């Protein structure tokens, strides 16, 4: 399990990946060719990878990351993290505020 700021990256077995997602195209990359796991609303900083792979959305709240060769997760304010090849579930930290639960943003 890996954590970089408000992003948690949980390894998962390939068998646990829904079949329809194993070959699905990934989300588009940003203008710099990065897979952006989270983008800071205030700072504009990003938790991002430039490695081969795909970022997939299985439903509005769950994102999966496939890194067939591994990758390096970077962010402007955190130390980089080397991720081994594999499948991961990407979880954004949430916080409770009176009347709502919202995703934490930098």
C-alpha positions as CSV (number, residue, x, y, z in Angstrom):
1,X,0.0,0.0,0.0
2,X,1.3,3.4,-0.9
3,X,0.3,6.9,0.2
4,X,1.2,10.3,-1.3
5,X,-0.6,13.1,0.4
6,X,-4.3,12.7,0.0
7,X,-4.0,9.8,-2.5
8,X,-3.9,6.2,-1.3
9,X,-2.8,3.5,-3.8
10,X,-3.8,-0.1,-2.9
11,X,-2.3,-3.0,-4.9
12,X,-4.9,-5.5,-6.1
13,X,-4.8,-8.9,-7.6
14,X,-5.5,-9.1,-11.4
15,X,-8.2,-11.6,-10.7
16,X,-10.1,-8.9,-8.7
17,X,-10.2,-6.5,-11.7
18,X,-13.6,-6.6,-13.4
19,X,-13.3,-8.4,-16.7
20,X,-14.7,-5.5,-18.7
21,X,-12.0,-3.2,-17.5
22,X,-8.9,-5.4,-18.2
23,X,-8.9,-4.4,-21.9
24,X,-10.8,-1.1,-21.7
25,X,-9.1,2.1,-22.9
26,X,-7.9,4.4,-20.2
27,X,-8.8,7.9,-19.4
28,X,-7.1,10.6,-21.5
29,X,-3.8,11.8,-20.4
30,X,-3.2,15.5,-19.7
31,X,-1.4,17.9,-22.1
32,X,2.0,16.8,-20.6
33,X,1.2,13.1,-21.3
34,X,0.7,12.2,-17.6
35,X,-1.9,10.1,-15.9
36,X,-3.2,12.4,-13.3
37,X,-4.5,10.6,-10.2
38,X,-5.5,13.8,-8.4
39,X,-5.2,17.5,-9.2
40,X,-5.1,20.1,-6.5
41,X,-7.9,22.6,-6.8
42,X,-6.1,25.4,-5.0
43,X,-2.4,24.7,-5.8
44,X,-2.8,23.1,-9.3
45,X,-0.2,20.5,-8.2
46,X,-0.9,17.0,-9.4
47,X,-0.3,13.4,-8.3
48,X,0.8,12.1,-11.7
49,X,2.6,9.3,-13.5
50,X,4.3,9.3,-17.0
51,X,4.7,5.5,-17.1
52,X,3.1,3.2,-19.6
53,X,-0.3,2.2,-18.4
54,X,-3.9,3.2,-18.0
55,X,-6.1,4.9,-15.5
56,X,-9.7,3.6,-15.5
57,X,-12.9,4.5,-13.8
58,X,-15.1,1.6,-12.8
59,X,-17.8,3.8,-11.3
60,X,-17.9,7.5,-10.2
61,X,-16.1,6.8,-7.0
62,X,-13.6,4.1,-7.9
63,X,-10.5,4.5,-10.1
64,X,-8.2,1.7,-11.1
65,X,-4.6,2.0,-12.3
66,X,-2.8,-0.5,-14.5
67,X,1.0,-0.2,-14.7
68,X,2.4,-3.1,-16.9
69,X,6.0,-1.9,-16.4
70,X,5.7,-0.1,-13.0
71,X,6.0,3.6,-12.7
72,X,7.0,6.6,-10.6
73,X,4.4,8.7,-8.9
74,X,5.4,12.4,-8.6
75,X,4.0,15.5,-6.9
76,X,5.4,18.9,-6.5
77,X,5.3,18.8,-2.7
78,X,5.9,15.1,-1.9
79,X,8.7,12.6,-2.4
80,X,8.3,10.4,-5.5
81,X,7.1,6.9,-5.1
82,X,8.2,4.0,-7.3
83,X,5.3,1.6,-8.0
84,X,6.0,-1.9,-9.1
85,X,4.1,-3.3,-12.1
86,X,0.6,-4.4,-11.4
87,X,-3.0,-3.2,-10.8
88,X,-4.0,-0.7,-8.1
89,X,-7.1,0.9,-6.7
90,X,-6.7,4.7,-6.3
91,X,-8.5,6.1,-3.3
92,X,-8.9,9.8,-2.5
93,X,-8.9,10.9,1.1
94,X,-12.3,12.3,2.2
95,X,-13.3,14.5,5.0
96,X,-16.5,15.1,6.9
97,X,-17.9,18.6,7.0
98,X,-21.2,19.4,8.6
99,X,-23.8,18.4,6.0
100,X,-21.4,16.7,3.6
101,X,-18.5,14.3,2.9
102,X,-16.1,15.7,0.4
103,X,-12.9,14.7,-1.3
104,X,-9.8,16.4,0.2
105,X,-8.1,18.8,-2.2
106,X,-4.6,20.3,-1.9
